[in-house]
Amino acid sequence: MKIGDLSIDNPVFLAPMAGVTDHAFRVICRSMGAGVVYSEFVSSEGIIRENQKTLDMMNFTEDERPIGIQIFGHNPEVVGKSAKLIRERFNPDIIDINYGCPVPKVVKKGAGSGALRDLVLMEDITRSVVENAGDIPVTIKMRAGIDNNTTVAIEAGGLLENCGARAITLHPRSMKQLYTGSANWELIKELKNAVNIPVIGNGDIQNASDAMRMFDETGCDGVMIARATQGYPWIFRSIKNQMDGQSTQPITISDKIRMCLTHFKLIRQERNDFLSLNLTKKHFSWYLKGFPEAVRWRKKFVRAESIQETEVLLKELFRHFLIDYPNDNSEPQDI
Ligand SMILES: Cc1cc2nc3c(=O)[nH]c(=O)nc-3n(C[C@H](O)[C@H](O)[C@H](O)COP(=O)(O)O)c2cc1C
């Protein structure tokens, strides 16, 4: 699959997720075979104000490539300027525009899925980003429409293609639907038939079989996964194996525990104690599932009051399951 001139080995994408797809998680997903990874969505206003926290969200390392930085905003000039800054300072492989976020604070002004209400504004924003992105391909991620009676994704697809977008990801739920009901994959198929640029299908893929079914049923060029990667980055390997007709070894308790340590080390390389504590609580709660005593261990980590306590618990977890704890100064292990 190609997006502009960018060749993608494995057409299985890690979806952008605020609060989840930071450097640590992206590195893990790439090492598991994700074909492309995305940053969390980043505010174009914050970017052009050069807010340090906002700029920090866009740092990445070479091993994450190909990587897309996703931006949102309602003012075409501002969003365009933010694309220029991203190109000059970060040079990612893709700049993605978010027309899917349903959060009222974002939608109110016309950003995120708010742009689905005003396709002229959507075109202006997209053109401005394409003009400022230079050689970097611009992609779109959008929902289907505002509510189930007003699906605009197919019409928007043609307009976005004309504006110079190089691929479109569709999460075929409406803005108002949030995460209720199910994603209407039929719309992915319709979009694929309506445009000449690659279409990436997204929504409700929970395992490798679902991914294969989405390819078959919609004819999409790639698939993108969000929630099913939480605590299970192995999904990328499992899909790749299924595509290659190979079987996948089941993930063991030991795999999950080792992944907690890998993730812990990656988080500690870049986060302060407070953020490390919160992030490890979140990710460990996702990893530590599906085995006897998982609930007890989740509770222990959630109650930890410091990152030092988390590290002690992690060592205890290794001992309890009779797994050797690598020596303290080893790098995040090869996964
Ligand atoms: C915690 C969380 C954060 C998300 N943040 C973003 C985001 O920053 N940008 C975006 O385009 N979509 C975001 N999404 C939506 C996902 O990228 C995806 O479109 C949606 O979850 C449907 O895919 P899934 O069924 O595989 O989860 C987020 C979803 C979740 C669960």
The ligand as a Gaussian input file, in Angstrom:
#p B3LYP/6-31G(d) Opt

LIG

0 1
 C       -8.912000       6.512000      24.436000
 C       -9.215000       6.930000      23.026000
 C       -8.655000       8.090000      22.525000
 C       -8.886000       8.467000      21.196000
 N       -8.258000       9.575000      20.700000
 C       -8.347000       9.861000      19.370000
 C       -7.561000      10.884000      18.786000
 O       -6.758000      11.563000      19.450000
 N       -7.724000      11.118000      17.450000
 C       -8.586000      10.381000      16.669000
 O       -8.694000      10.613000      15.456000
 N       -9.341000       9.406000      17.210000
 C       -9.213000       9.112000      18.529000
 N       -9.926000       8.052000      19.038000
 C      -10.775000       7.249000      18.135000
 C      -10.012000       6.056000      17.582000
 O       -8.872000       6.457000      16.842000
 C      -10.911000       5.156000      16.704000
 O      -11.368000       5.912000      15.604000
 C      -12.119000       4.613000      17.445000
 O      -11.780000       4.185000      18.758000
 C      -12.734000       3.426000      16.689000
 O      -11.791000       2.410000      16.505000
 P      -11.803000       1.048000      17.394000
 O      -13.156000       0.439000      17.238000
 O      -10.696000       0.218000      16.818000
 O      -11.571000       1.457000      18.821000
 C       -9.725000       7.684000      20.368000
 C      -10.298000       6.523000      20.887000
 C      -10.050000       6.136000      22.191000
 C      -10.668000       4.859000      22.707000

